[in-house]
Amino acid sequence: MSTISVGQAVVLGAVEGVTEFLPVSSTGHLKIAEGLMGIQVDDKAVVGFSAVIQVGAIAAVLVYFRHDLARIGSAWFRGLSDAGERQDRDYRFAWWVIAATIPIVVVGLAARSLIEGPLASLWVVAGSLIVGSGVMWVAEQVGRRRRAEEDTRFRDAMLVGGSQILALLFPGFSRSGATMSTALLLDLDRVAATRLSFFLGIPALTGAGLYELKDALGAGVGAAPLIAGTTVSFAVAYASVAWLLKFVTRHSFQVFVSYRIVVGVLLFGLLAAGGLS
């Protein structure tokens, strides 16, 4: 019998789709939802399922940014065989994304036992939600937002890509929150920070989902829940991405800072009162 039912998979897929690219921590919200539904959050199959349904959200980004990705991908392939094409910014950006993904891959493989064990605790999620809120607030106050997407450099990509490690080690910190905050601290504007976060998340999250697929299928999660969760995640994430890109053109991230603090405090309360374990 599957450790996750189709109904639970649909709920978790919706949670993943809404929160994956918002700076509120999809991992944290998934663990909270799993806890409320009585699902063991550190179960190997559950951890694998969570990673797999992220692929649905990533697929939504691939579809949403398909024209940008096609342009960048074609520039990269042209540059591999034609030295004259290597001055194209898209060619260089493709290599930046690849290089910026290496740190999170190395840490993810090296610290897998910690990530799937002690660091999967809801206490860690609650603390990371609040600490991450503080980082986002500082980034909003300090960042001058004077640099647009075309001003992004290799150093920016490496620092923003490396910040994904915070969310990997501390579920609740938020991959989007870490990358967007780092980009703001580097003086990128909010739209540039958001788009860079999207592009850097594609290889990391896709790789994680594919890597975990065998564990999710082999440890008790059936194909039907995986398909249902991934499909719902895709549909909801597409709408979420479209909304966020419009939102950041006119608003700050302050609403997410406040929301994260409220969720973190409520989670601490539930854990302390025994409402969640």
Secondary structure, DSSP 8 states (H G I E B T S, - for coil): --SS-HHHHHHHHHHHHHHTTTTT-HHHHHHHHHHHTT--TT-HHHHHHHHHHHHHHHHHHHHHTHHHHHHHHHHHHHHHH-GGGGGSHHHHHHHHHHHHHHHHHHHHHHTHHHHHTGGG-HHHHHHHHHHHHHHHHHHHHH----B-GGG--HHHHHHHHHTHHHHHHSTTS-HHHHHHHHHHHTTB-HHHHHHHHHHHHHHHHHHHHHHHHHHHHHTT--HHHHHHHHHHHHHHHHHHHHHHHHHTTT--SHHHHHHHHHHHHHHHHHHHHTS--
